[in-house]
Amino acid sequence: MSLTKSIRVLHVCLITSISFFSVGYIDSYTSPIEDTLLQREVFSQDSYSLFASANYLGGTFSSTIGGFISECLGIKASLIISSQLAIIGSMLLVMARDSVSMTLGRLLIGFYTGMSMSWVVVYNAEIAPDNVKKLYGAILTISLRIGVVSSYGLGVWIGPCWLALIYLVMVVF
């Protein structure tokens, strides 16, 4: 493989690792802001539990139908649709004033999470040369963990709206 092609493949894999970073970031979004949301009485304890698990409910559902969607629409169109779900969901989190819209936003982000987690891994495996496939898999895992740590670290100092706004910027760009 030529050096130019290797650099291009590495560049694409690093860009796709941003998807895993954003998944880790939004997965741990609820933990550092739990006290803030409960003190502001945006959520009761029961509705907060639904809010925290909505991401995983959406991810579970969308990962089971993700293969079917990609076969019908193609991976590129599927990624565009799932990214739009993430943008709409994060806009709901940023602009939310009640628990219902925040939970709906988290559910939509869960749909994006489930779909992107299955497609990005397959995409990276398809384009990566055989001698560096394990390296690219490790980059995705490390990106996910850095996203989790970033969300916890930022959540100590900034509020839920700012955390969601940072996620929105990540997804859009």
Backbone bond lengths (Angstrom), bond angles and torsions (degrees), N, CA, C in turn:
res aa  C-N    CA-C-N  psi(-1)  N-CA   C-N-CA  omega(-1)  CA-C   N-CA-C  phi
1 M - - - 1.450 - - 1.530 107.82 -
2 S 1.298 115.41 138.09 1.462 119.56 -178.03 1.524 110.49 -73.59
3 L 1.305 115.09 159.81 1.453 121.15 -179.61 1.524 111.35 -62.94
4 T 1.321 117.13 -39.92 1.467 120.89 -179.89 1.523 111.24 -63.24
5 K 1.325 116.33 -43.33 1.461 119.64 179.21 1.525 110.86 -67.69
6 S 1.326 117.78 -38.47 1.464 121.25 177.93 1.519 111.19 -62.28
7 I 1.316 116.55 -42.27 1.467 120.47 178.87 1.519 110.19 -65.91
8 R 1.324 117.53 -39.26 1.467 121.23 179.12 1.528 110.92 -64.92
9 V 1.334 117.08 -42.58 1.461 120.88 179.27 1.532 110.19 -65.67
10 L 1.328 117.31 -42.20 1.458 120.58 176.63 1.523 110.72 -61.25
11 H 1.306 117.33 -41.96 1.460 122.40 178.98 1.528 110.79 -61.16
12 V 1.322 117.10 -45.03 1.467 120.77 179.28 1.525 110.60 -64.30
13 C 1.321 117.00 -41.90 1.465 119.83 179.98 1.532 111.49 -67.01
14 L 1.311 117.91 -35.05 1.460 120.11 176.41 1.527 110.84 -68.81
15 I 1.318 116.95 -36.29 1.464 120.00 176.91 1.522 110.24 -66.19
16 T 1.325 117.45 -41.81 1.461 119.33 178.77 1.525 111.64 -68.43
17 S 1.327 117.30 -22.78 1.464 118.56 176.79 1.528 111.51 -68.74
18 I 1.328 117.05 -19.95 1.468 120.09 174.82 1.528 109.82 -62.93
19 S 1.327 116.49 -34.52 1.459 120.70 176.72 1.525 110.44 -60.99
20 F 1.315 116.84 -43.33 1.460 119.83 178.75 1.523 111.33 -69.12
21 F 1.321 117.54 -35.99 1.462 120.70 175.27 1.523 109.92 -59.43
22 S 1.330 116.96 -45.77 1.466 120.06 -178.42 1.521 111.27 -66.82
23 V 1.333 117.67 -33.62 1.465 120.56 176.95 1.529 110.15 -65.37
24 G 1.321 117.03 -45.49 1.462 119.61 177.28 1.513 112.15 -63.19
25 Y 1.304 116.10 -37.92 1.467 121.82 -179.47 1.524 110.30 -64.26
26 I 1.322 117.36 -47.58 1.463 119.75 -175.55 1.524 111.78 -79.95
27 D 1.338 118.01 -24.68 1.463 119.33 176.17 1.519 111.56 -63.76
28 S 1.309 116.44 -37.79 1.464 119.69 -178.51 1.526 112.21 -96.56
29 Y 1.309 117.08 12.81 1.468 122.98 -178.21 1.526 112.17 -59.13
30 T 1.320 118.01 -39.47 1.463 120.45 -172.06 1.525 113.46 -77.49
31 S 1.308 118.43 -27.39 1.464 119.89 -174.40 1.526 114.73 -64.64
32 P 1.341 119.94 -49.34 1.466 117.91 -177.79 1.533 114.00 -74.10
33 I 1.325 118.48 -13.83 1.464 119.87 -176.97 1.524 113.09 -108.04
34 E 1.318 117.20 6.87 1.467 120.60 -176.64 1.522 111.65 -58.16
35 D 1.316 117.52 -50.37 1.466 120.33 -178.54 1.520 111.85 -61.25
36 T 1.328 116.54 -40.48 1.462 120.58 179.85 1.517 111.45 -61.64
37 L 1.313 116.82 -46.37 1.463 120.45 -178.16 1.528 111.67 -68.51
38 L 1.316 117.14 -36.57 1.464 119.42 178.83 1.530 111.52 -73.13
39 Q 1.321 118.27 -35.18 1.467 121.26 178.27 1.513 111.87 -69.91
40 R 1.316 117.15 -35.91 1.469 120.87 178.27 1.528 111.78 -77.04
41 E 1.314 116.11 -4.13 1.463 124.10 -179.90 1.524 112.28 59.37
42 V 1.327 115.35 33.37 1.454 119.85 172.44 1.524 108.89 -72.85
43 F 1.313 115.94 -34.66 1.457 122.99 -178.49 1.522 110.51 -127.13
44 S 1.337 115.60 147.42 1.457 119.92 162.53 1.528 106.13 -85.17
45 Q 1.308 117.40 173.13 1.465 119.42 -178.97 1.531 110.84 -63.10
46 D 1.329 117.52 -38.45 1.463 120.48 -179.84 1.530 111.81 -69.44
47 S 1.319 116.58 -44.83 1.469 118.27 -179.50 1.525 110.97 -69.74
48 Y 1.330 117.78 -27.77 1.460 120.15 175.51 1.527 110.56 -66.35
49 S 1.311 116.86 -37.75 1.467 120.23 178.19 1.530 110.52 -62.71
50 L 1.325 116.85 -39.83 1.463 120.12 176.48 1.529 110.49 -66.17
51 F 1.329 116.91 -41.68 1.461 121.30 178.15 1.527 110.94 -60.18
52 A 1.317 116.51 -44.53 1.465 120.26 -177.94 1.523 111.83 -67.39
53 S 1.327 117.43 -33.48 1.460 119.51 -177.14 1.525 113.23 -93.03
54 A 1.326 119.35 -6.07 1.469 121.52 -178.29 1.522 111.62 -61.40
55 N 1.318 117.69 -36.17 1.459 121.73 177.77 1.524 110.43 -60.35
56 Y 1.318 116.57 -43.31 1.455 120.69 -177.26 1.527 111.41 -74.20
57 L 1.327 117.07 -33.02 1.460 119.96 175.40 1.529 110.85 -64.41
58 G 1.322 116.82 -46.47 1.462 121.02 177.39 1.515 111.96 -63.81
59 G 1.318 116.63 -40.90 1.464 120.64 -179.97 1.513 112.33 -65.55
60 T 1.330 116.88 -39.82 1.456 120.36 178.85 1.519 111.02 -64.67
61 F 1.319 116.41 -45.28 1.464 120.32 -179.93 1.524 111.21 -64.78
62 S 1.318 117.17 -48.18 1.466 119.45 -174.54 1.521 112.39 -72.29
63 S 1.321 118.56 -28.89 1.467 118.41 178.03 1.522 111.52 -70.93
64 T 1.331 117.25 -27.28 1.462 119.08 178.12 1.526 112.02 -75.32
65 I 1.324 117.41 -29.81 1.466 119.34 179.53 1.532 112.31 -102.58
66 G 1.336 116.86 0.18 1.464 120.65 -177.20 1.513 113.87 -60.69
67 G 1.332 117.50 -40.00 1.460 120.27 178.88 1.512 111.99 -64.75
68 F 1.317 116.63 -40.87 1.467 120.80 178.26 1.528 110.93 -63.75
69 I 1.324 116.01 -42.47 1.471 120.25 179.98 1.527 110.45 -63.91
70 S 1.329 116.69 -42.87 1.465 118.86 -178.72 1.524 112.09 -69.06
71 E 1.319 117.69 -30.03 1.463 119.79 176.00 1.524 111.32 -70.46
72 C 1.333 116.55 -37.25 1.466 120.04 -178.71 1.531 111.95 -75.21
73 L 1.321 116.80 -44.18 1.461 121.12 -172.69 1.522 114.05 -102.99
74 G 1.315 117.45 -19.28 1.457 121.24 -172.50 1.527 109.62 93.39
75 I 1.314 116.06 154.30 1.466 119.90 -175.18 1.524 111.43 -66.47
76 K 1.317 117.36 -39.93 1.465 120.00 -177.70 1.531 111.19 -62.63
77 A 1.322 117.82 -49.27 1.468 120.84 179.11 1.523 110.98 -64.78
78 S 1.324 116.33 -36.88 1.468 120.24 178.94 1.521 111.31 -64.88
79 L 1.327 116.67 -41.05 1.467 119.85 177.95 1.525 111.51 -65.84
80 I 1.321 116.63 -36.98 1.471 119.97 177.87 1.526 110.40 -64.82
81 I 1.318 116.62 -44.46 1.465 120.49 179.48 1.523 110.84 -64.38
82 S 1.319 117.29 -44.01 1.466 119.09 -179.49 1.530 111.24 -66.95
83 S 1.326 117.61 -34.21 1.469 119.91 176.52 1.520 111.25 -66.34
84 Q 1.327 116.93 -35.76 1.463 119.61 176.53 1.521 111.11 -66.12
85 L 1.330 116.94 -36.07 1.470 119.63 175.38 1.528 110.78 -62.69
86 A 1.339 116.63 -40.02 1.459 120.31 178.65 1.520 111.29 -65.71
87 I 1.328 117.21 -39.25 1.466 120.42 178.93 1.525 110.70 -65.62
88 I 1.330 117.35 -45.70 1.467 120.66 179.16 1.529 110.34 -63.55
89 G 1.338 116.27 -43.21 1.462 119.92 179.58 1.517 113.04 -63.31
90 S 1.324 116.79 -41.82 1.466 118.64 179.92 1.520 111.27 -72.29
91 M 1.333 117.96 -31.03 1.470 119.42 173.94 1.524 110.81 -65.46
92 L 1.331 116.94 -37.17 1.462 119.75 175.47 1.532 111.08 -63.80
93 L 1.328 116.81 -39.15 1.465 119.28 178.31 1.529 111.81 -66.19
94 V 1.327 115.95 -39.19 1.465 119.95 -178.26 1.526 111.02 -68.91
95 M 1.324 117.26 -42.14 1.459 120.99 -173.52 1.522 113.86 -96.44
96 A 1.323 118.38 2.09 1.465 121.69 -173.93 1.520 112.51 -68.18
97 R 1.301 114.36 141.09 1.462 121.15 174.78 1.522 111.53 -120.61
98 D 1.336 116.99 -5.82 1.458 119.97 179.40 1.527 109.76 -138.41
99 S 1.315 115.52 170.24 1.461 120.77 -174.90 1.526 112.47 -71.97
100 V 1.327 118.07 -28.73 1.460 120.51 -177.63 1.530 110.97 -67.12
101 S 1.320 117.26 -47.27 1.468 119.08 -179.26 1.525 111.26 -68.95
102 M 1.316 118.06 -32.92 1.466 119.45 176.51 1.525 110.88 -67.25
103 T 1.320 116.99 -40.49 1.461 120.58 179.06 1.522 110.67 -67.75
104 L 1.322 117.87 -40.26 1.461 121.15 176.99 1.528 110.74 -63.37
105 G 1.332 117.46 -41.98 1.460 121.00 176.72 1.511 111.53 -61.07
106 R 1.307 116.54 -42.76 1.471 120.51 179.06 1.532 110.71 -65.90
107 L 1.323 117.75 -35.79 1.460 121.47 177.81 1.531 111.01 -65.91
108 L 1.335 117.15 -43.07 1.459 120.55 178.05 1.533 111.39 -64.06
109 I 1.322 116.15 -38.83 1.461 119.56 176.48 1.526 110.03 -65.81
110 G 1.319 116.47 -33.16 1.464 120.24 175.32 1.518 112.28 -62.83
111 F 1.331 117.17 -38.70 1.469 120.20 175.85 1.530 110.15 -60.50
112 Y 1.331 116.05 -44.12 1.467 120.43 177.37 1.525 110.64 -61.85
113 T 1.312 116.93 -43.80 1.451 121.62 -177.61 1.524 111.32 -60.38
114 G 1.315 116.49 -48.46 1.463 119.83 -178.72 1.508 112.90 -62.72
115 M 1.326 115.90 -41.99 1.458 118.94 -178.97 1.523 111.79 -70.85
116 S 1.310 116.98 -45.60 1.467 118.76 -176.03 1.523 111.95 -69.34
117 M 1.318 117.91 -32.81 1.467 119.56 179.56 1.524 111.09 -64.21
118 S 1.315 117.49 -35.15 1.455 118.44 -179.33 1.528 111.61 -81.38
119 W 1.297 118.41 -37.26 1.464 120.43 -175.34 1.518 113.06 -78.77
120 V 1.314 118.49 -37.16 1.463 120.90 -176.61 1.519 110.73 -66.43
121 V 1.320 117.38 -39.30 1.464 120.18 179.35 1.531 110.60 -63.48
122 V 1.327 116.22 -44.42 1.465 120.17 179.46 1.527 110.19 -65.22
123 Y 1.311 116.65 -42.31 1.467 120.89 -179.74 1.528 110.98 -61.23
124 N 1.327 115.96 -46.36 1.472 118.74 179.04 1.523 111.47 -63.74
125 A 1.330 117.24 -37.86 1.460 120.05 179.78 1.528 111.22 -67.16
126 E 1.318 116.77 -31.35 1.456 119.79 -179.89 1.526 112.70 -73.98
127 I 1.322 117.36 -37.15 1.459 118.48 -173.94 1.523 113.64 -94.44
128 A 1.317 117.68 -17.56 1.463 119.85 -176.12 1.526 110.97 -77.03
129 P 1.325 116.75 138.98 1.468 119.82 174.11 1.534 109.81 -65.31
130 D 1.318 116.78 154.41 1.463 121.19 -175.56 1.525 113.38 -58.72
131 N 1.310 117.41 -34.08 1.464 119.58 -175.09 1.532 113.78 -77.10
132 V 1.326 118.30 -10.43 1.470 119.59 -179.77 1.534 113.56 -127.71
133 K 1.331 118.09 14.56 1.468 120.19 179.96 1.520 111.75 -61.21
134 K 1.318 117.02 -39.96 1.466 120.34 179.62 1.522 111.13 -66.19
135 L 1.314 116.74 -36.75 1.462 120.83 177.81 1.524 110.78 -62.77
136 Y 1.322 117.31 -43.97 1.461 120.58 -179.62 1.526 110.78 -67.40
137 G 1.325 117.59 -36.11 1.462 120.46 174.39 1.518 111.27 -63.25
138 A 1.322 116.72 -38.94 1.461 120.65 178.15 1.530 111.27 -67.65
139 I 1.337 116.77 -37.04 1.465 120.25 177.85 1.527 110.49 -61.63
140 L 1.338 116.85 -40.50 1.465 120.18 178.64 1.525 110.94 -64.39
141 T 1.316 116.90 -43.75 1.469 120.44 179.74 1.520 111.45 -64.64
142 I 1.305 116.96 -42.71 1.467 120.45 178.90 1.529 110.41 -65.06
143 S 1.320 117.67 -38.80 1.468 121.16 177.92 1.521 111.11 -61.73
144 L 1.323 116.58 -41.09 1.463 120.82 177.59 1.520 111.00 -60.93
145 R 1.318 116.67 -45.20 1.469 120.74 -178.76 1.535 111.47 -67.56
146 I 1.311 117.72 -38.29 1.463 121.04 177.78 1.529 109.86 -64.65
147 G 1.333 117.29 -36.73 1.464 120.73 176.17 1.517 111.83 -62.47
148 V 1.324 117.44 -42.06 1.466 121.09 178.43 1.524 110.38 -63.23
149 V 1.320 117.16 -47.53 1.461 121.34 -179.52 1.528 110.67 -63.12
150 S 1.319 117.63 -39.15 1.466 121.20 179.23 1.522 111.59 -63.00
151 S 1.318 116.62 -42.77 1.457 120.01 179.97 1.529 111.13 -65.19
152 Y 1.308 116.43 -43.22 1.466 119.18 177.39 1.527 111.15 -64.59
153 G 1.324 116.57 -42.52 1.463 119.87 -178.85 1.511 112.64 -65.80
154 L 1.323 117.72 -44.24 1.459 120.46 -179.88 1.527 112.08 -73.55
155 G 1.326 116.98 -31.76 1.462 121.04 -177.73 1.520 113.88 -63.20
156 V 1.324 116.58 -21.59 1.462 120.04 178.12 1.521 110.94 -69.82
157 W 1.332 117.10 -34.61 1.461 120.76 -172.99 1.522 114.83 -103.81
158 I 1.310 118.12 -24.37 1.465 118.81 -177.11 1.524 110.25 -121.24
159 G 1.306 116.01 163.28 1.453 121.41 -175.45 1.516 113.79 -85.48
160 P 1.331 115.70 177.89 1.461 121.28 -177.44 1.528 113.61 -61.84
161 C 1.322 116.74 -36.66 1.462 119.89 -178.71 1.525 110.67 -66.12
162 W 1.318 116.97 -41.32 1.464 120.39 -179.69 1.525 111.38 -69.64
163 L 1.337 116.72 -37.36 1.464 118.89 176.32 1.526 110.65 -61.40
164 A 1.334 115.95 -42.79 1.470 119.71 178.89 1.529 111.22 -67.88
165 L 1.319 116.96 -35.30 1.466 120.19 178.80 1.527 111.07 -65.83
166 I 1.309 117.56 -39.71 1.466 121.10 176.53 1.533 109.56 -62.88
167 Y 1.315 117.22 -40.08 1.463 120.37 177.01 1.520 111.09 -64.29
168 L 1.321 117.00 -42.20 1.464 120.97 178.86 1.530 110.77 -59.21
169 V 1.318 116.38 -42.55 1.468 120.36 178.44 1.529 110.26 -63.45
170 M 1.331 117.56 -41.01 1.461 120.46 178.24 1.517 111.99 -61.74
171 V 1.320 116.43 -42.99 1.462 120.12 -176.49 1.518 111.42 -70.92
172 V 1.328 116.90 -39.45 1.462 119.94 -177.91 1.521 110.98 -69.38
173 F 1.326 117.24 -40.56 1.456 119.71 -176.91 1.498 109.61 -98.74
